[in-house]
């Protein structure tokens, strides 16, 4: 089950049923099944508070993923700052919705075992994000 919640912000305009279908399809491409995934949409202050409280980091970010995977079943909590998503969309000349979908799937890719902190890993993550976004478009066309 995938849940979508918000704290301090309005719920983004995402099609929850379709987004859940897409997430499950992406996870399946990595041989994974979706267990319990909880999305929490927050503002910059909410992500900073989460970063400080759970990771000891004193900075803003677009996403924090808490991984509770069990074997081939992905489970986790994913906290997204809609403020940072909007800032990044403007910074990179992307549509807000496109950047939001990229960040939504970024957390799932982390749960599927893809990292982005080590040498060369950022490029691998971006390639996997792009592949997932292509699947999003394909599924949307079939709807």
C-alpha positions, -999 to 999 in steps of 0.1 A, spaced: 0 0 0 12 35 -9 -1 64 11 2 101 4 1 127 31 11 163 37 21 185 66 22 223 63 15 223 25 -14 216 2 -14 181 -13 2 183 -48 -21 176 -77 -10 141 -85 -32 113 -97 -27 90 -67 -41 58 -83 -20 63 -115 11 73 -95 7 41 -74 4 20 -106 35 37 -120 55 32 -88 46 -5 -87 56 -9 -124 90 8 -118 97 -14 -87 88 -45 -108 115 -36 -133 140 -41 -105 124 -74 -94 108 -57 -64 73 -56 -50 58 -27 -32 49 -32 5 43 -2 27 54 31 12 44 64 30 49 97 12 49 129 33 49 162 14 63 191 35 77 225 31 114 235 34 111 239 72 96 204 75 124 188 55 151 207 75 135 195 108 134 159 95 170 162 83 182 175 117 161 151 138 169 118 120 201 124 101 219 151 120 222 172 88 216 209 90 205 217 54 176 216 30 171 189 5 143 178 -19 139 143 -5 148 120 24 141 83 20 139 60 50 144 24 39 126 -5 57 130 -31 29 125 -68 35 140 -90 8 124 -82 -25 96 -61 -9 103 -24 -7 90 -5 23 98 30 34 89 65 43 97 92 18 97 129 28 96 155 0 100 192 3 76 208 -23 94 241 -18 127 226 -29 110 207 -57 96 240 -70 130 258 -66 148 230 -85 122 230 -113 128 267 -118 166 263 -115 168 235 -141 141 249 -164 117 220 -158 80 220 -153 70 216 -116 50 185 -123 79 168 -141 103 176 -113 78 164 -87 75 131 -106 113 128 -108 116 132 -70 87 109 -63 104 81 -82 139 90 -69 129 77 -35 115 45 -50 148 40 -69 167 44 -36 145 17 -21 153 -5 -51 190 -2 -43 202 27 -65 224 52 -48 236 86 -58 263 97 -34 294 78 -46 316 83 -77 295 79 -109 264 70 -90 246 103 -97 247 96 -134 234 61 -128 205 75 -107 197 101 -134 196 75 -161 173 53 -140 151 84 -132 148 91 -169 139 55 -177 112 56 -150 98 89 -164 96 73 -198 76 45 -183 53 72 -167 47 87 -202 40 53 -217 16 43 -190 -1 78 -193 -6 72 -230 -23 39 -223 -47 54 -198 
